[in-house]
Amino acid sequence: MDMPDDKPSDLFVRVLAIDKAIADLLVANEITTLEEVAYVPQAELEEIKGLSAELITSIRQRARSHLLRDVMGRS
């Protein structure tokens, strides 16, 4: 479960297992929720300088898995 006081970058570091610099890069590009990481168009994430296609695929999978587990745990 997400902690309510998590800043977006802290949440990304914890849930997506990425370093703070990548998390800050996402936030600087207005990606501030796990839902956005998981479901914004791939092309939008590819426009962010510093994110490789491999990293984007990996963090999107992690975000989707986390969201799915979160939903399943609440039903």
NORVEN-V266613 format. One record per backbone hydrogen bond with DSSP energy under -0.5 kcal/mol. CO is the residue of the C=O (numbers start at 1). NH is the residue of the N-H. Records with the same first field share a line. If there is no record, write none. Layout:
CO=NH, NH
This chain:
3=6
7=11
8=12
9=13
10=14
11=15
12=16, 18
13=17
19=23
20=24
21=25
22=26
23=27
24=28
25=29
26=29, 31
27=30
30=32
33=37
34=38
35=39
36=40
41=44, 45
42=46
43=47
45=48
47=49
48=51
50=52
52=56
53=57
54=58
55=59
56=60
57=61
58=62
59=63
60=64
61=65
62=66
63=67
64=68
65=69
66=70
67=71
68=72
69=73
70=74
71=74, 75
72=75
